[in-house]
Amino acid sequence: MEIDDIVRLVSALDGVLAQCPRPGDPGVPEIAWGDTFFFYAPDGELPRAQPFATIVTKDYPGDTGSRLRAPDRFRLNIAAGAAAFAAHTGHPPRAGVPAPDPAATDTLFAHPLYGGAGWLAVVNPGGRTASVLPELLRAAHAAAERRHRPAHSPAEQLDDTETAMTNSPADPGS
């Protein structure tokens, strides 16, 4: 899967706003230029919420293990939630189990910084991960949609990971 394939797949979901900052975009830090952030935003306005998935194309401070500084490397990050995280890693998000090599390509692993919040990541997705990524992205989108509902409307119960992500001040873009 290439970046454009992922952007097309996720952008086709209802209410998705794909933010793709470019050099010179006002109000966007330079570190975010060239990356992609997927939000649930049915009104088309950038929400005051974390994205449900990101594509990063470079190393971020404190997050260099995926070696994204090398040419043609990128990492897809997905707010998978506790159940999907456990299903794909074999342990709950906060278990503290070391992730496999975060530089390995086409391997689903706990996000190096946000794994404890139920985020999964994959560097340069390919044949081994391509079949599961659409399902994970649709589930992350559905969870973001549930979190977006107004407080006065009936909402499905959020799992612990979704609640933690909603209340987390951390930026999962890295």
N, C-alpha and C positions, 0 to 999 in steps of 0.2 A: 504494500500500500504506500502510495506517495501522499505528500501533504495535501495536494489538490483533491485526491480521492476522499480523504477524511473530511476536508472542508465541505465538499459536495454532499457527502453522506449526512453529516451533522446538520448542515444548513437546510436540508430538506425536511427536518423535523419541525413540527408546528411550534411557532413562537420563538424560534432560535434567532439570536443576534450573534453573529460572528464578528468580533472586533479584531481587526488585523492592522495594528499600528504600523505606520510607515515613518521614515525620517521626516522630522518637522511637524508631525501631528501635534496640535496644541494640547497641552495638559497631559501628555503621555511621556513617561520617562524613557530616555534613550534605551535603557536596557530591554524594554518591551518591544522595540522596533523589530519587525520581522517575525514576531511570534503571533499566535492566534489564540483568542480567548472566546469560549462559547458560553453564552448566557441564555437563560430562559427569560425572554423579554417580549411578551406578546404585543406590547404597544410600540415596539421598535426603539424604545429609549433605553440607554445603558442603565441597568439597575444598580442599586446600592447593595449588591450581593456578590458573593464569589461566583466565579464561573463553575460550570459543572464538568468542564473538560478544557484542556489547554494543549497547544502544540508549542514546544519551545525549540529554538534552533541554535541556542548557544548556552554555554555554562552561565550559571548565576552565582553570585557570591555565596559561598558555603555549600554549593551544589555543583561540584565539578566531576563527580564520579562517573557520569554517563559519557564523559569526553565529547561533549557536543561542539567543542571548538574545532574538531576535525571536519574536513569538508564532507558534505552530503550526509550529515547525521542530524537527526531530530528525535525528540521524544514526545510521545503522546501520553498525557496524564489524564486520568479519569477518576472522578469522585464515585467510586464503585459502591460504597456503602459496606457495612459490616458483613452481611451475608455473602455477597459476591466476592469480597476480599478474602474471606475465609475459604470459600469454595476454590479460589484460584491460587491461594498461597498455602493452604493447609493449616492456618492458624488465625486467630482473631487479630484485628488491627493493632491492638495495644499489647500484644504478647511479647514484643521486644526481640523477636527472632531476627537475626541478621538476614538481610536480603541477599540473594545471589548477586553476582557481579553486575552492578548497575550499568556497566558499559556493554554488556552482552546484547547483541541485536536479536530482534524477533523473539524476545523472551519476556513474558509478563511477570512483573515483580512489584513488591511494595515500593511505593514512591520513596526515594531516599530521605525526604524531609517530612512528607505528609502521609506516610504509610499508616501512622498511628491514628489518623483521622479517616482511614478507609480508602485512601487514594491508591490506585494501581498505575503503573507506568510501563511503557514498552519503547525501546529505542529501535527506530527503523522497522516498524511492523512488516511482516512478510507472511510467508506461507503457513508458519506454525501458529501465528496469532490472528491472522486475518478473519478466520471464521468466528471467533469469539468477540472481537472488538465491536461489531455493530450491535450485538446484544448488550454489551456493557455500556455503550454510548446511549442506547435507547433507554436503558434502566436509569442511568445518571440523569438524563433529560427528564424522565418521568418524576424522579425524586425532586429535581429543581422546580418542576411545575407544581408539585405538591407544596413545597416550601413557599412558593410565590402566592398561594391562595390567601386572600384576606382573612384576618383573624375571625371575622364574624361568619364566614362560610364554613360548612362542614369540611374538615380536612382529614385525610387518612393519617393515622398515627405515624409519626416519624420514628425511625429506629435510632438507637443511641448515636450511631455515627453521623446520621443526618443532622441530629441536634447539635452534636459537637462541631460539625462543619459550619452550621449556621451561626454558632456563637464564637467561632474561632477568629481571632484577629489576623491570623497568618495568611499570607498570599500564596495560594497553591500554584501560581504561575510558574514558579521555578521548579 
